[in-house]
Amino acid sequence: MTSGSTTTTVTIPAPTATIELSTLKTSTPSISTPSFRRRNSDEEQTVNDEPPEGATVFTRPDVSTVKLQLVAMNFATFLAGVNDASTGALVPYLQPAYNIGLLFVALVYLFNFAGWTVAAFTNVHLTARIGTGGVMLLGSTLQMLAHALQLWKPPFPLFVITYFLAGIGIAYQDAQANSFVGGVNDAHRWLGVLHALYGAGALVSPLIATNIASRTPYWHYFYCILLGIAAVNVGIIAWAFRKGMGRGVAGAKETANKDFKRTVTNKTVLIISAFFFLYVGAEVTAGGWVVEFLIRVRGGKAGQVGYVASGFWGGLTLGRILLADITFRLGERKMIFVYLLIALAVQLVFWFVPSIIANAVMISLLGFFIGPFFPTGISVATKLLPRELHVAAIGFMATTGQAGSAAFPFLTGAVAAKAGVQVLQPIMVSLLAGMAILWTCIPRVDRRNV
């Protein structure tokens, strides 16, 4: 449609039936778009593909046009993996350094959870005001500040607060990365790459942390490495988003509250958020407490079993790379159920076979089969939700889900302080079972819209 010198391009899905055009008035032209009724064996869902008044519908950008931004987001996600996986490897060294028990160690995860929760409820408003680049830069700066404080081994109360700063900083970056990458062409593949890099960061992190902490009394020097990577991360983000840095989308401030309300009242958003909450909780609980479990329950030595956590994150990384296309081609909904059944079987073997070697193999297989869950969930969400809600909804789902990465490790630590770290196994089985129940509640995706 052309009016004067302003051109607005509107992309309208191809109709599957005849469209009746309403009578056109010469002063105000209008376009009628069809509503599709999606049918399948489980549910019936009606989706109106007509965009809301005043909205512009954009086609998905090709990755070649946003390469620099993708590099920045992938690097930020790699750093998030390095940060998240380090805590579990350092737990055996935190306790004697600060003379604390498991309950106080769990406070680290609680404050991290608080940071993620704050980000979940503020991300959409910040994005409306300072844009994707502005939020990424703010998040990366907060994370860098947290690592700078951790480096000098501050008093324990301040050390705990640094995890709030790291949590909110990583959460802002994670929300923007998932929203942005979920909107490009072949999103399922690029989301797999994005989250594989998270796994790669989590893979190398315990190796480096354990090596430093077991060979020197200065375990906190590991944060010097985190600080260096975080500084590079700030520089890459500042360069990638230098054009339009700090500027929000036109009109986004006025719609931010409305978009947030639509997001938190959308059934699909709430179900996927809950699924992510349990999934990321299981992921970080397994990777974070497996070392302590092998030391206290299986009798392993800290300097040896500290590397087992890397096996879990290595399996997760490979799963996100190797299973991405398989999952997409064979059906995302069906394959997640298959992976969940295998994961439950693997977890039960881990629980009931008292062998460190067998446990190391099983925890790696667990990582491999649950690896695709998060990128697949984001991919499914982009197909179920209207395009204008993607930034708000995916940001909310990612941050709310990632809050589980702090909530369940905290819960595990709090219970373990009373009942012993062997509670890890029933908690993990319960989380996997809960994921299976929630996944059955997610609506099916119409294959015509894939």
C-alpha positions as CSV (number, residue, x, y, z in Angstrom):
1,M,0.0,0.0,0.0
2,T,1.3,3.4,-0.9
3,S,0.3,6.7,0.7
4,G,2.2,9.8,-0.3
5,S,5.9,9.2,0.1
6,T,5.7,6.6,2.9
7,T,5.8,2.9,2.0
8,T,4.8,0.2,4.4
9,T,5.3,-3.5,3.4
10,V,2.9,-5.9,4.9
11,T,3.5,-9.7,4.5
12,I,0.2,-11.7,4.4
13,P,0.1,-15.5,4.5
14,A,-1.1,-17.2,1.3
15,P,-4.8,-18.1,1.7
16,T,-6.0,-21.6,1.5
17,A,-9.5,-20.6,0.5
18,T,-11.2,-17.9,-1.5
19,I,-11.0,-14.5,0.2
20,E,-14.0,-12.1,0.0
21,L,-12.8,-8.6,-0.1
22,S,-15.0,-6.1,1.7
23,T,-16.2,-3.0,-0.1
24,L,-13.4,-0.6,-0.3
25,K,-13.9,3.1,0.5
26,T,-11.7,5.4,-1.5
27,S,-10.6,7.3,1.6
28,T,-9.6,4.3,3.8
29,P,-8.5,1.1,2.1
30,S,-8.7,-2.1,4.1
31,I,-7.4,-5.6,3.7
32,S,-9.2,-8.7,4.8
33,T,-7.0,-11.7,5.9
34,P,-8.2,-15.2,6.6
35,S,-8.3,-16.9,9.9
36,F,-7.0,-20.5,9.8
37,R,-8.5,-23.3,11.9
38,R,-5.8,-25.7,13.0
39,R,-6.9,-29.2,13.6
40,N,-5.1,-32.2,15.0
41,S,-5.9,-35.2,17.1
42,D,-5.2,-33.5,20.5
43,E,-6.6,-30.0,20.2
44,E,-8.2,-27.5,18.0
45,Q,-6.7,-24.0,17.9
46,T,-7.9,-21.0,15.9
47,V,-5.3,-18.4,15.0
48,N,-6.1,-15.1,13.4
49,D,-3.2,-14.2,11.1
50,E,-4.3,-10.6,10.7
51,P,-1.8,-8.3,12.4
52,P,-3.2,-5.9,15.0
53,E,-4.0,-2.3,14.0
54,G,-0.9,-0.2,13.4
55,A,1.5,-3.2,13.4
56,T,4.0,-4.0,10.7
57,V,4.6,-7.6,9.9
58,F,8.3,-8.4,9.1
59,T,9.7,-11.3,7.3
60,R,12.5,-13.2,9.0
61,P,15.9,-11.7,8.3
62,D,18.6,-13.8,6.7
63,V,21.6,-14.5,8.9
64,S,24.0,-13.0,6.3
65,T,22.5,-9.5,7.2
66,V,23.0,-9.9,10.9
67,K,26.2,-11.8,11.2
68,L,28.0,-9.4,13.6
69,Q,25.0,-9.3,16.0
70,L,24.9,-13.1,15.9
71,V,28.6,-13.3,16.8
72,A,28.0,-11.0,19.7
73,M,25.1,-13.0,21.0
74,N,26.8,-16.3,20.6
75,F,29.9,-15.1,22.5
76,A,27.7,-13.8,25.3
77,T,26.0,-17.1,25.5
78,F,29.3,-18.9,25.6
79,L,30.3,-16.7,28.6
80,A,27.1,-17.5,30.3
81,G,27.9,-21.2,30.1
82,V,31.4,-20.6,31.5
83,N,29.8,-18.7,34.5
84,D,27.0,-21.2,35.2
85,A,29.1,-24.3,35.2
86,S,31.9,-22.9,37.4
87,T,29.9,-22.7,40.6
88,G,29.4,-26.5,41.0
89,A,33.1,-27.2,40.4
90,L,34.1,-24.6,43.0
91,V,31.6,-25.7,45.7
92,P,34.2,-28.1,47.4
93,Y,36.6,-25.1,47.7
94,L,34.0,-22.4,48.7
95,Q,33.1,-24.3,51.9
96,P,36.6,-24.3,53.6
97,A,37.5,-20.9,52.2
98,Y,34.5,-19.2,53.9
99,N,34.0,-21.9,56.6
100,I,30.4,-22.5,55.5
101,G,28.0,-25.4,55.1
102,L,25.9,-26.4,52.1
103,L,23.0,-24.2,53.2
104,F,25.1,-21.1,52.9
105,V,26.5,-22.3,49.6
106,A,22.9,-22.6,48.4
107,L,22.5,-18.8,49.1
108,V,24.6,-18.2,46.0
109,Y,22.0,-19.8,43.9
110,L,19.2,-18.0,45.7
111,F,20.6,-14.6,44.9
112,N,21.3,-15.7,41.4
113,F,17.6,-16.7,41.2
114,A,16.6,-13.2,42.4
115,G,18.6,-11.6,39.6
116,W,16.9,-13.7,36.9
117,T,13.5,-13.0,38.4
118,V,14.0,-9.2,38.3
119,A,15.2,-9.5,34.7
120,A,12.1,-11.5,33.7
121,F,9.8,-8.7,34.8
122,T,11.9,-5.7,33.5
123,N,13.3,-7.0,30.2
124,V,10.5,-5.9,27.9
125,H,10.3,-2.4,29.4
126,L,14.1,-1.9,29.1
127,T,14.0,-3.2,25.5
128,A,11.3,-0.7,24.6
129,R,13.4,2.2,26.0
130,I,17.0,1.3,25.0
131,G,16.7,-1.4,22.4
132,T,18.3,-4.8,22.0
133,G,21.9,-3.4,21.9
134,G,21.3,-1.2,24.9
135,V,20.0,-4.1,27.0
136,M,22.8,-6.4,25.9
137,L,25.4,-3.8,26.8
138,L,23.8,-3.1,30.2
139,G,23.7,-6.9,31.0
140,S,27.3,-7.5,29.9
141,T,28.5,-4.5,32.0
142,L,26.7,-5.8,35.1
143,Q,28.2,-9.3,34.6
144,M,31.7,-7.8,34.2
145,L,31.2,-5.9,37.5
146,A,30.2,-9.1,39.3
147,H,33.3,-10.9,38.1
148,A,35.5,-8.0,39.1
149,L,34.2,-8.2,42.6
150,Q,34.5,-12.0,42.8
151,L,38.1,-11.9,41.8
152,W,39.4,-10.5,45.0
153,K,37.5,-13.0,47.2
154,P,35.3,-10.5,49.0
155,P,33.5,-11.2,52.4
156,F,30.9,-13.9,51.9
157,P,27.8,-11.5,52.0
158,L,29.3,-9.4,49.2
159,F,30.3,-12.6,47.3
160,V,26.7,-13.7,47.4
161,I,25.5,-10.3,46.1
162,T,27.8,-10.6,43.1
163,Y,25.7,-13.6,42.0
164,F,22.6,-11.3,41.9
165,L,24.5,-8.9,39.6
166,A,25.7,-11.8,37.4
167,G,22.2,-13.3,37.4
168,I,20.5,-10.1,36.2
169,G,23.3,-9.3,33.7
170,I,23.3,-12.8,32.1
171,A,19.5,-12.8,32.1
172,Y,19.2,-9.6,30.0
173,Q,21.7,-11.0,27.5
174,D,20.0,-14.4,27.4
175,A,16.6,-12.9,26.8
176,Q,17.8,-10.7,23.9
177,A,19.8,-13.5,22.3
178,N,16.9,-16.0,22.3
179,S,14.5,-13.4,21.0
180,F,16.8,-12.3,18.2
181,V,18.1,-15.7,17.1
182,G,14.6,-17.1,17.3
183,G,13.5,-14.6,14.6
184,V,16.1,-15.4,11.9
185,N,15.7,-17.9,9.0
186,D,16.3,-21.5,10.0
187,A,15.9,-20.5,13.6
188,H,15.9,-24.1,14.9
189,R,19.4,-24.6,13.5
190,W,20.8,-21.3,14.8
191,L,19.2,-21.8,18.2
192,G,21.0,-25.1,18.3
193,V,24.3,-23.4,17.6
194,L,23.6,-20.7,20.2
195,H,22.8,-23.1,23.0
196,A,25.6,-25.5,21.9
197,L,28.0,-22.6,22.6
198,Y,26.5,-22.3,26.0
199,G,27.3,-25.9,26.5
200,A,30.8,-25.4,25.2
201,G,31.4,-22.7,27.7
202,A,30.0,-25.0,30.4
203,L,32.3,-27.8,29.2
204,V,35.6,-25.9,29.6
205,S,34.6,-24.1,32.7
206,P,34.9,-27.0,35.3
207,L,38.1,-28.1,33.6
208,I,39.7,-24.7,34.2
209,A,38.1,-24.1,37.6
210,T,39.1,-27.5,39.0
211,N,42.6,-27.2,37.6
212,I,43.2,-23.8,39.3
213,A,41.5,-24.7,42.6
214,S,43.1,-28.1,43.0
215,R,46.7,-26.9,42.2
216,T,46.7,-23.6,44.1
217,P,45.1,-22.2,47.2
218,Y,43.8,-19.3,45.1
219,W,40.6,-20.9,43.7
220,H,39.2,-17.4,43.3
221,Y,41.8,-16.6,40.6
222,F,39.4,-18.4,38.2
223,Y,37.3,-15.3,38.2
224,C,40.2,-13.5,36.6
225,I,39.6,-15.6,33.5
226,L,35.8,-14.8,33.7
227,L,36.6,-11.1,34.0
228,G,38.8,-11.1,31.0
229,I,36.2,-12.9,28.8
230,A,33.5,-10.5,30.2
231,A,35.6,-7.5,29.1
232,V,35.9,-8.9,25.6
233,N,32.2,-9.6,25.6
234,V,31.4,-5.9,26.5
235,G,33.6,-4.8,23.6
236,I,32.1,-7.1,21.0
237,I,28.5,-6.1,22.0
238,A,29.4,-2.4,21.9
239,W,30.9,-2.8,18.4
240,A,28.1,-5.0,17.0
241,F,25.3,-2.8,18.2
242,R,27.0,0.6,17.8
243,K,24.5,1.8,15.2
244,G,21.4,2.9,17.1
245,M,22.8,1.9,20.5
246,G,20.4,3.0,23.3
247,R,17.5,3.7,21.0
248,G,14.3,1.7,21.5
249,V,11.9,0.7,18.7
250,A,9.5,3.5,17.7
251,G,6.3,3.3,19.6
252,A,7.5,0.4,21.8
253,K,7.4,2.4,25.0
254,E,3.6,2.9,24.6
255,T,3.0,-0.8,23.9
256,A,5.4,-2.3,26.5
257,N,2.9,-2.6,29.3
258,K,0.3,-4.0,26.9
259,D,2.8,-6.5,25.4
260,F,3.9,-7.6,28.9
261,K,0.3,-8.1,30.0
262,R,-0.5,-10.2,26.9
263,T,2.6,-12.2,27.5
264,V,2.0,-13.2,31.2
265,T,-1.6,-14.1,30.4
266,N,-0.9,-16.2,27.4
267,K,-1.4,-19.9,28.1
268,T,1.3,-21.1,25.8
269,V,3.9,-18.7,27.2
270,L,3.1,-19.8,30.8
271,I,3.4,-23.5,29.9
272,I,6.7,-23.2,28.1
273,S,8.0,-20.9,30.8
274,A,7.2,-23.6,33.4
275,F,8.8,-26.3,31.2
276,F,12.0,-24.2,30.9
277,F,11.9,-23.5,34.6
278,L,12.1,-27.3,35.3
279,Y,14.4,-28.0,32.5
280,V,17.1,-25.4,33.2
281,G,16.7,-26.3,36.9
282,A,17.5,-29.9,36.1
283,E,20.4,-29.0,33.8
284,V,22.2,-26.8,36.3
285,T,21.3,-29.0,39.3
286,A,22.9,-32.0,37.6
287,G,25.9,-30.1,36.4
288,G,26.3,-28.1,39.7
289,W,25.8,-30.9,42.3
290,V,27.2,-34.0,40.5
291,V,30.7,-33.3,41.8
292,E,29.6,-33.0,45.4
293,F,27.5,-36.1,45.0
294,L,30.4,-38.2,43.7
295,I,32.6,-37.0,46.6
296,R,30.2,-37.5,49.4
297,V,28.1,-40.5,48.2
298,R,30.5,-42.4,45.9
299,G,33.7,-41.5,47.8
300,G,35.5,-39.8,44.9
301,K,38.3,-37.3,45.3
302,A,37.7,-33.7,44.4
303,G,40.7,-33.3,42.1
304,Q,39.5,-36.3,40.0
305,V,35.7,-36.2,39.9
306,G,35.7,-32.4,39.4
307,Y,36.2,-33.2,35.7
308,V,33.0,-35.3,35.5
309,A,30.9,-32.2,35.4
310,S,32.6,-31.4,32.1
311,G,31.3,-34.7,30.7
312,F,27.8,-33.6,31.4
313,W,28.2,-30.3,29.7
314,G,30.1,-31.9,26.8
315,G,27.2,-34.3,26.2
316,L,24.8,-31.4,26.3
317,T,26.9,-29.5,23.7
318,L,27.0,-32.5,21.4
319,G,23.3,-33.1,21.8
320,R,22.4,-29.6,20.8
321,I,24.6,-29.8,17.6
322,L,23.9,-33.4,16.5
323,L,20.2,-33.7,17.4
324,A,19.0,-30.3,16.1
325,D,18.1,-31.3,12.6
326,I,17.0,-34.8,13.6
327,T,14.6,-33.3,16.1
328,F,13.3,-30.8,13.5
329,R,12.8,-33.4,10.8
330,L,11.2,-36.1,12.8
331,G,8.9,-33.8,14.8
332,E,9.9,-31.6,17.7
333,R,7.0,-32.5,19.9
334,K,7.5,-36.3,19.4
335,M,11.2,-36.3,19.8
336,I,11.2,-34.4,23.1
337,F,9.1,-37.2,24.5
338,V,11.6,-39.8,23.2
339,Y,14.5,-37.9,24.7
340,L,12.7,-37.6,28.0
341,L,12.1,-41.3,28.3
342,I,15.8,-42.0,27.5
343,A,16.8,-39.4,30.0
344,L,14.7,-40.9,32.8
345,A,16.2,-44.4,32.1
346,V,19.7,-42.9,32.2
347,Q,19.0,-41.0,35.4
348,L,17.7,-44.2,37.1
349,V,20.9,-46.1,36.1
350,F,23.0,-43.2,37.6
351,W,20.9,-43.4,40.8
352,F,21.1,-47.2,41.4
353,V,24.5,-48.2,40.0
354,P,27.1,-47.2,42.7
355,S,30.1,-46.8,40.3
356,I,31.9,-43.6,39.6
357,I,32.8,-44.7,36.1
358,A,29.2,-45.7,35.3
359,N,28.0,-42.5,36.8
360,A,30.4,-40.4,34.7
361,V,29.1,-42.2,31.5
362,M,25.4,-41.8,32.5
363,I,25.7,-38.1,33.4
364,S,27.3,-37.5,29.9
365,L,24.4,-39.3,28.2
366,L,21.9,-37.4,30.3
367,G,23.4,-34.1,29.0
368,F,23.3,-35.4,25.4
369,F,19.6,-36.3,25.4
370,I,18.3,-33.3,27.3
371,G,20.5,-30.9,25.4
372,P,18.0,-30.1,22.6
373,F,15.2,-29.2,25.1
374,F,15.8,-25.4,25.4
375,P,16.5,-24.5,21.7
376,T,13.6,-26.7,20.6
377,G,11.2,-25.1,23.1
378,I,12.2,-21.6,21.8
379,S,11.7,-22.8,18.2
380,V,8.3,-24.2,19.0
381,A,7.3,-20.9,20.7
382,T,8.2,-18.8,17.7
383,K,5.7,-20.9,15.6
384,L,2.9,-20.8,18.2
385,L,3.1,-17.1,19.2
386,P,2.2,-14.0,17.1
387,R,5.3,-12.2,15.7
388,E,4.6,-9.0,17.5
389,L,4.9,-10.8,20.9
390,H,8.2,-12.6,20.2
391,V,10.5,-10.1,21.9
392,A,8.3,-9.9,25.1
393,A,7.3,-13.5,25.2
394,I,10.6,-15.2,24.4
395,G,12.5,-12.8,26.7
396,F,10.1,-13.6,29.5
397,M,10.2,-17.4,28.8
398,A,14.0,-17.4,28.6
399,T,14.5,-15.4,31.8
400,T,11.8,-17.2,33.8
401,G,13.0,-20.5,32.7
402,Q,16.6,-19.7,33.5
403,A,15.5,-18.7,37.0
404,G,15.2,-22.4,37.5
405,S,19.0,-22.6,37.1
406,A,19.2,-20.9,40.5
407,A,16.0,-22.1,42.2
408,F,16.5,-25.8,42.0
409,P,20.2,-25.9,42.8
410,F,19.3,-23.7,45.8
411,L,16.5,-26.2,46.8
412,T,18.9,-29.1,46.3
413,G,21.5,-27.5,48.5
414,A,19.0,-26.5,51.2
415,V,17.6,-30.1,51.4
416,A,21.1,-31.6,51.1
417,A,22.2,-29.6,54.2
418,K,19.7,-31.6,56.2
419,A,19.3,-34.9,54.4
420,G,22.5,-35.3,52.5
421,V,23.5,-34.7,48.9
422,Q,21.9,-38.1,47.9
423,V,18.7,-36.1,47.5
424,L,20.0,-35.1,44.1
425,Q,18.7,-38.2,42.4
426,P,15.0,-38.1,43.5
427,I,15.0,-34.4,42.7
428,M,16.3,-35.0,39.2
429,V,13.8,-37.8,38.5
430,S,10.9,-35.5,39.7
431,L,12.1,-32.7,37.4
432,L,12.2,-34.9,34.4
433,A,8.8,-36.3,35.1
434,G,7.4,-32.8,35.6
435,M,8.9,-31.8,32.2
436,A,7.1,-34.7,30.5
437,I,3.7,-33.6,32.0
438,L,4.2,-30.0,30.9
439,W,5.3,-30.9,27.4
440,T,2.0,-32.8,26.8
441,C,0.2,-29.5,27.5
442,I,2.0,-27.5,24.8
443,P,-0.3,-27.1,21.7
444,R,0.8,-28.8,18.5
445,V,2.4,-26.7,15.7
446,D,0.5,-26.7,12.4
447,R,3.0,-28.0,9.9
448,R,1.9,-25.5,7.3
449,N,3.4,-22.8,9.4
450,V,6.8,-24.5,9.9
